[in-house]
Amino acid sequence: MRIGIYPGSFDPLTNGHLDIIERARRICDHLLVAVARNSAKKSLFSIDERLEMIERCCLCERNGIEIVTFEGLLAEYCKKRSVNFIVRGLRAIVDFEYEYAIALMNKKLAPDIETVFMMSKGEFSFISSNIVKEVASYGGDVSTLVPQFVQQKLRERFSAVVV
Ligand code: COA
């Protein structure tokens, strides 16, 4: 059985992430979507909120997707879960250098685990969670950037901040 993992902070999940999840699912038997607990980034949404977004938007059980969280090194978690490959999305050339370094480091830590890169769809190549949060915080339209459930959560979060 080929087990893949798609790690990230997903704060929040975007249509770009969903595109990678759908395509990654097709190249493995079981896909773990893994929310990092120890990201250095200050998050807008709690881990539980991010897990709920992924659950609601991916219909996970039906699609052979398992949502997990991990803490510490990704490579160690992958070994524990017998993961065969790590999936990463490449949006543009600027992602490459960073991803290359991480992939080499992960290979050093876990030589049997491959990193597979998927090119983001052109229409999603400029999206990042930060851009989505910034636009949403000013009341801008993010309906083409995130799933509807995430859009609703962003609206609730930012209207709560403003009021
Ligand atoms: N579509 C849209 N946005 C995407 C995307 C895609 N296909 N792929 C990445 N992004 C966005 C993310 O939303 C994120 O946006 P943000 O910076 O505005 O929040 C940004 O691109 C960077 O994404 P990514 O590189 O995946 O960072 P991340 O914080 O989401 O996740 C981890 C990074 C958690 C996977 C990584 O830090 C990790 O493995 N940490 C554990 C410790 C470890 O083992 N480190 C590696 C060894 S050194």
py3Dmol code that shows the C-alpha trace and the ligand (Angstrom):
import py3Dmol

protein = """\
ATOM      1  CA  MET A   1       0.000   0.000   0.000  1.00  0.00           C
ATOM      2  CA  ARG A   2       1.399   3.393  -1.011  1.00  0.00           C
ATOM      3  CA  ILE A   3       0.971   5.935   1.757  1.00  0.00           C
ATOM      4  CA  GLY A   4       1.421   9.627   0.984  1.00  0.00           C
ATOM      5  CA  ILE A   5       1.453  12.614   3.306  1.00  0.00           C
ATOM      6  CA  TYR A   6       0.644  16.225   2.501  1.00  0.00           C
ATOM      7  CA  PRO A   7       1.914  18.395   5.376  1.00  0.00           C
ATOM      8  CA  GLY A   8       1.308  22.064   6.004  1.00  0.00           C
ATOM      9  CA  SER A   9      -0.108  24.593   8.386  1.00  0.00           C
ATOM     10  CA  PHE A  10      -3.360  25.079   6.425  1.00  0.00           C
ATOM     11  CA  ASP A  11      -4.162  28.356   8.191  1.00  0.00           C
ATOM     12  CA  PRO A  12      -6.564  28.320   6.435  1.00  0.00           C
ATOM     13  CA  LEU A  13      -7.069  25.631   3.789  1.00  0.00           C
ATOM     14  CA  THR A  14      -7.190  27.205   0.307  1.00  0.00           C
ATOM     15  CA  ASN A  15      -8.350  26.021  -3.112  1.00  0.00           C
ATOM     16  CA  GLY A  16      -4.663  25.624  -3.954  1.00  0.00           C
ATOM     17  CA  HIS A  17      -4.266  23.109  -1.132  1.00  0.00           C
ATOM     18  CA  LEU A  18      -7.456  21.329  -2.210  1.00  0.00           C
ATOM     19  CA  ASP A  19      -6.134  20.980  -5.749  1.00  0.00           C
ATOM     20  CA  ILE A  20      -2.951  19.323  -4.445  1.00  0.00           C
ATOM     21  CA  ILE A  21      -4.938  17.057  -2.084  1.00  0.00           C
ATOM     22  CA  GLU A  22      -7.170  15.835  -4.922  1.00  0.00           C
ATOM     23  CA  ARG A  23      -4.245  15.126  -7.209  1.00  0.00           C
ATOM     24  CA  ALA A  24      -2.122  13.545  -4.468  1.00  0.00           C
ATOM     25  CA  ARG A  25      -4.995  11.246  -3.599  1.00  0.00           C
ATOM     26  CA  ARG A  26      -4.859   9.813  -7.112  1.00  0.00           C
ATOM     27  CA  ILE A  27      -1.241   8.711  -6.819  1.00  0.00           C
ATOM     28  CA  CYS A  28      -1.479   6.906  -3.485  1.00  0.00           C
ATOM     29  CA  ASP A  29      -3.720   4.378  -1.783  1.00  0.00           C
ATOM     30  CA  HIS A  30      -3.986   6.333   1.426  1.00  0.00           C
ATOM     31  CA  LEU A  31      -3.305  10.022   1.913  1.00  0.00           C
ATOM     32  CA  LEU A  32      -2.549  11.686   5.234  1.00  0.00           C
ATOM     33  CA  VAL A  33      -3.240  15.400   5.311  1.00  0.00           C
ATOM     34  CA  ALA A  34      -1.049  16.492   8.203  1.00  0.00           C
ATOM     35  CA  VAL A  35      -1.486  19.745  10.088  1.00  0.00           C
ATOM     36  CA  ALA A  36       1.761  20.828  11.770  1.00  0.00           C
ATOM     37  CA  ARG A  37       1.346  21.707  15.437  1.00  0.00           C
ATOM     38  CA  ASN A  38       4.697  23.373  15.826  1.00  0.00           C
ATOM     39  CA  SER A  39       4.704  25.863  13.003  1.00  0.00           C
ATOM     40  CA  ALA A  40       6.626  28.991  14.003  1.00  0.00           C
ATOM     41  CA  LYS A  41       3.889  31.022  12.306  1.00  0.00           C
ATOM     42  CA  LYS A  42       1.335  32.845  14.392  1.00  0.00           C
ATOM     43  CA  SER A  43      -1.968  31.258  13.421  1.00  0.00           C
ATOM     44  CA  LEU A  44      -5.402  32.755  12.899  1.00  0.00           C
ATOM     45  CA  PHE A  45      -7.265  29.475  13.346  1.00  0.00           C
ATOM     46  CA  SER A  46      -6.777  26.860  16.066  1.00  0.00           C
ATOM     47  CA  ILE A  47      -5.654  23.370  15.142  1.00  0.00           C
ATOM     48  CA  ASP A  48      -9.194  22.062  15.711  1.00  0.00           C
ATOM     49  CA  GLU A  49     -10.651  24.722  13.419  1.00  0.00           C
ATOM     50  CA  ARG A  50      -8.160  23.840  10.702  1.00  0.00           C
ATOM     51  CA  LEU A  51      -8.915  20.134  11.063  1.00  0.00           C
ATOM     52  CA  GLU A  52     -12.633  20.865  10.763  1.00  0.00           C
ATOM     53  CA  MET A  53     -12.072  22.894   7.580  1.00  0.00           C
ATOM     54  CA  ILE A  54     -10.158  20.034   5.968  1.00  0.00           C
ATOM     55  CA  GLU A  55     -12.714  17.470   7.115  1.00  0.00           C
ATOM     56  CA  ARG A  56     -15.648  19.492   5.784  1.00  0.00           C
ATOM     57  CA  CYS A  57     -14.028  20.319   2.462  1.00  0.00           C
ATOM     58  CA  CYS A  58     -12.394  16.999   1.547  1.00  0.00           C
ATOM     59  CA  LEU A  59     -15.103  14.480   2.519  1.00  0.00           C
ATOM     60  CA  CYS A  60     -12.178  12.553   3.887  1.00  0.00           C
ATOM     61  CA  GLU A  61     -13.526   9.155   4.858  1.00  0.00           C
ATOM     62  CA  ARG A  62     -15.189   8.628   1.502  1.00  0.00           C
ATOM     63  CA  ASN A  63     -12.035   9.641  -0.352  1.00  0.00           C
ATOM     64  CA  GLY A  64      -9.412   7.606   1.520  1.00  0.00           C
ATOM     65  CA  ILE A  65      -7.984  10.664   3.219  1.00  0.00           C
ATOM     66  CA  GLU A  66      -6.957  10.718   6.872  1.00  0.00           C
ATOM     67  CA  ILE A  67      -6.488  14.020   8.652  1.00  0.00           C
ATOM     68  CA  VAL A  68      -3.798  14.038  11.313  1.00  0.00           C
ATOM     69  CA  THR A  69      -1.683  16.447  13.313  1.00  0.00           C
ATOM     70  CA  PHE A  70       2.001  16.074  14.019  1.00  0.00           C
ATOM     71  CA  GLU A  71       4.556  17.716  16.236  1.00  0.00           C
ATOM     72  CA  GLY A  72       8.317  17.769  15.798  1.00  0.00           C
ATOM     73  CA  LEU A  73      10.097  16.512  12.719  1.00  0.00           C
ATOM     74  CA  LEU A  74       7.991  15.525   9.756  1.00  0.00           C
ATOM     75  CA  ALA A  75      10.491  12.783   8.847  1.00  0.00           C
ATOM     76  CA  GLU A  76      10.047  11.114  12.237  1.00  0.00           C
ATOM     77  CA  TYR A  77       6.287  11.210  11.958  1.00  0.00           C
ATOM     78  CA  CYS A  78       6.518   9.711   8.462  1.00  0.00           C
ATOM     79  CA  LYS A  79       8.611   6.809   9.731  1.00  0.00           C
ATOM     80  CA  LYS A  80       6.125   6.157  12.512  1.00  0.00           C
ATOM     81  CA  ARG A  81       3.255   6.041  10.016  1.00  0.00           C
ATOM     82  CA  SER A  82       5.153   4.043   7.343  1.00  0.00           C
ATOM     83  CA  VAL A  83       4.743   6.877   4.855  1.00  0.00           C
ATOM     84  CA  ASN A  84       6.269   6.249   1.408  1.00  0.00           C
ATOM     85  CA  PHE A  85       6.250   9.779   0.079  1.00  0.00           C
ATOM     86  CA  ILE A  86       5.780  13.388   1.070  1.00  0.00           C
ATOM     87  CA  VAL A  87       3.764  15.567  -1.309  1.00  0.00           C
ATOM     88  CA  ARG A  88       4.609  19.251  -1.674  1.00  0.00           C
ATOM     89  CA  GLY A  89       3.081  21.806  -3.983  1.00  0.00           C
ATOM     90  CA  LEU A  90       5.270  24.132  -6.028  1.00  0.00           C
ATOM     91  CA  ARG A  91       3.513  27.353  -6.896  1.00  0.00           C
ATOM     92  CA  ALA A  92       6.286  29.263  -8.568  1.00  0.00           C
ATOM     93  CA  ILE A  93      10.026  29.264  -8.945  1.00  0.00           C
ATOM     94  CA  VAL A  94      10.377  31.150  -5.644  1.00  0.00           C
ATOM     95  CA  ASP A  95       9.117  28.065  -3.794  1.00  0.00           C
ATOM     96  CA  PHE A  96      11.817  25.897  -5.302  1.00  0.00           C
ATOM     97  CA  GLU A  97      14.880  26.844  -3.295  1.00  0.00           C
ATOM     98  CA  TYR A  98      13.135  26.462   0.046  1.00  0.00           C
ATOM     99  CA  GLU A  99      11.431  23.215  -0.951  1.00  0.00           C
ATOM    100  CA  TYR A 100      14.674  21.813  -2.330  1.00  0.00           C
ATOM    101  CA  ALA A 101      16.470  22.373   0.980  1.00  0.00           C
ATOM    102  CA  ILE A 102      13.650  20.845   3.018  1.00  0.00           C
ATOM    103  CA  ALA A 103      13.393  17.847   0.682  1.00  0.00           C
ATOM    104  CA  LEU A 104      17.138  17.188   0.967  1.00  0.00           C
ATOM    105  CA  MET A 105      16.994  17.499   4.741  1.00  0.00           C
ATOM    106  CA  ASN A 106      14.045  15.138   4.954  1.00  0.00           C
ATOM    107  CA  LYS A 107      15.905  12.688   2.706  1.00  0.00           C
ATOM    108  CA  LYS A 108      18.857  12.808   5.069  1.00  0.00           C
ATOM    109  CA  LEU A 109      16.622  12.178   8.060  1.00  0.00           C
ATOM    110  CA  ALA A 110      14.559   9.469   6.331  1.00  0.00           C
ATOM    111  CA  PRO A 111      16.406   8.064   3.291  1.00  0.00           C
ATOM    112  CA  ASP A 112      13.572   5.706   2.292  1.00  0.00           C
ATOM    113  CA  ILE A 113      10.984   8.439   1.993  1.00  0.00           C
ATOM    114  CA  GLU A 114      10.655  10.333  -1.278  1.00  0.00           C
ATOM    115  CA  THR A 115       9.405  13.885  -1.745  1.00  0.00           C
ATOM    116  CA  VAL A 116       7.076  14.318  -4.711  1.00  0.00           C
ATOM    117  CA  PHE A 117       6.479  17.832  -6.059  1.00  0.00           C
ATOM    118  CA  MET A 118       3.293  18.829  -7.808  1.00  0.00           C
ATOM    119  CA  MET A 119       3.035  22.024  -9.804  1.00  0.00           C
ATOM    120  CA  SER A 120       0.107  24.104  -8.595  1.00  0.00           C
ATOM    121  CA  LYS A 121      -2.553  24.890 -11.164  1.00  0.00           C
ATOM    122  CA  GLY A 122      -1.819  28.259 -12.774  1.00  0.00           C
ATOM    123  CA  GLU A 123      -4.913  29.874 -11.297  1.00  0.00           C
ATOM    124  CA  PHE A 124      -3.743  28.995  -7.778  1.00  0.00           C
ATOM    125  CA  SER A 125      -0.077  29.791  -8.198  1.00  0.00           C
ATOM    126  CA  PHE A 126      -0.326  33.171  -6.464  1.00  0.00           C
ATOM    127  CA  ILE A 127      -2.428  32.059  -3.492  1.00  0.00           C
ATOM    128  CA  SER A 128      -1.036  31.716  -0.014  1.00  0.00           C
ATOM    129  CA  SER A 129      -2.866  31.468   3.277  1.00  0.00           C
ATOM    130  CA  ASN A 130      -1.447  34.854   4.285  1.00  0.00           C
ATOM    131  CA  ILE A 131      -2.742  36.564   1.147  1.00  0.00           C
ATOM    132  CA  VAL A 132      -6.174  35.059   1.736  1.00  0.00           C
ATOM    133  CA  LYS A 133      -6.175  36.269   5.355  1.00  0.00           C
ATOM    134  CA  GLU A 134      -5.062  39.741   4.362  1.00  0.00           C
ATOM    135  CA  VAL A 135      -7.753  40.145   1.702  1.00  0.00           C
ATOM    136  CA  ALA A 136     -10.452  38.685   3.983  1.00  0.00           C
ATOM    137  CA  SER A 137      -9.407  40.944   6.873  1.00  0.00           C
ATOM    138  CA  TYR A 138     -10.279  43.998   4.742  1.00  0.00           C
ATOM    139  CA  GLY A 139     -13.569  42.488   3.612  1.00  0.00           C
ATOM    140  CA  GLY A 140     -12.273  41.592   0.143  1.00  0.00           C
ATOM    141  CA  ASP A 141     -13.765  38.811  -1.956  1.00  0.00           C
ATOM    142  CA  VAL A 142     -11.966  35.475  -1.445  1.00  0.00           C
ATOM    143  CA  SER A 143     -14.720  33.313  -2.922  1.00  0.00           C
ATOM    144  CA  THR A 144     -12.505  32.032  -5.750  1.00  0.00           C
ATOM    145  CA  LEU A 145      -9.560  31.364  -3.437  1.00  0.00           C
ATOM    146  CA  VAL A 146     -11.028  29.219  -0.666  1.00  0.00           C
ATOM    147  CA  PRO A 147     -13.882  26.716  -0.229  1.00  0.00           C
ATOM    148  CA  GLN A 148     -17.211  28.163   0.892  1.00  0.00           C
ATOM    149  CA  PHE A 149     -16.915  26.772   4.423  1.00  0.00           C
ATOM    150  CA  VAL A 150     -13.528  28.477   4.869  1.00  0.00           C
ATOM    151  CA  GLN A 151     -14.926  31.716   3.460  1.00  0.00           C
ATOM    152  CA  GLN A 152     -17.677  31.603   6.078  1.00  0.00           C
ATOM    153  CA  LYS A 153     -15.133  30.972   8.875  1.00  0.00           C
ATOM    154  CA  LEU A 154     -12.995  33.888   7.690  1.00  0.00           C
ATOM    155  CA  ARG A 155     -16.024  36.149   7.613  1.00  0.00           C
ATOM    156  CA  GLU A 156     -16.976  35.136  11.161  1.00  0.00           C
ATOM    157  CA  ARG A 157     -13.432  35.582  12.446  1.00  0.00           C
ATOM    158  CA  PHE A 158     -12.898  39.009  10.955  1.00  0.00           C
ATOM    159  CA  SER A 159     -16.338  40.370  11.764  1.00  0.00           C
ATOM    160  CA  ALA A 160     -15.722  39.266  15.366  1.00  0.00           C
ATOM    161  CA  VAL A 161     -12.458  41.225  15.343  1.00  0.00           C
ATOM    162  CA  VAL A 162     -13.960  44.369  13.832  1.00  0.00           C
ATOM    163  CA  VAL A 163     -17.102  44.590  16.030  1.00  0.00           C
TER     164      VAL A 163
END
"""
ligand_1 = """\
48
COA
N -1.713 26.347 -2.848
C -1.883 27.446 -2.117
N -1.055 27.809 -1.135
C -0.016 27.012 -0.878
C 0.237 25.851 -1.602
C -0.681 25.519 -2.629
N -0.530 24.438 -3.386
N 1.353 25.274 -1.131
C 1.796 26.077 -0.151
N 0.965 27.108 0.005
C 1.113 28.227 0.919
C 0.741 27.910 2.324
O -0.619 28.192 2.578
C 1.647 28.823 3.081
O 1.093 30.124 3.106
P 1.504 31.165 4.235
O 2.988 31.248 4.271
O 0.845 32.384 3.792
O 0.938 30.587 5.506
C 2.894 28.941 2.243
O 2.484 28.570 0.955
C 4.003 28.079 2.681
O 3.532 26.772 2.724
P 4.377 25.615 3.312
O 5.775 25.694 2.864
O 3.625 24.368 3.086
O 4.471 25.967 4.815
P 3.572 25.512 5.890
O 3.813 26.415 7.032
O 2.162 25.394 5.448
O 4.123 24.022 6.274
C 5.676 22.371 7.149
C 5.491 23.721 6.429
C 4.810 22.319 8.392
C 5.273 21.255 6.238
C 7.158 22.248 7.507
O 7.550 23.411 8.170
C 7.448 21.051 8.394
O 7.515 19.933 7.943
N 7.655 21.317 9.702
C 7.993 20.280 10.683
C 9.478 20.373 11.078
C 10.302 19.712 10.009
O 10.326 18.512 9.886
N 10.955 20.546 9.185
C 11.656 20.050 8.006
C 13.039 19.593 8.288
S 14.106 20.952 8.382
"""
view = py3Dmol.view(width=600, height=400)
view.addModel(protein, "pdb")
view.setStyle({"model": 0}, {"cartoon": {"style": "trace"}})
view.addModel(ligand_1, "xyz")
view.setStyle({"model": 1}, {"stick": {}})
view.zoomTo()
view.show()
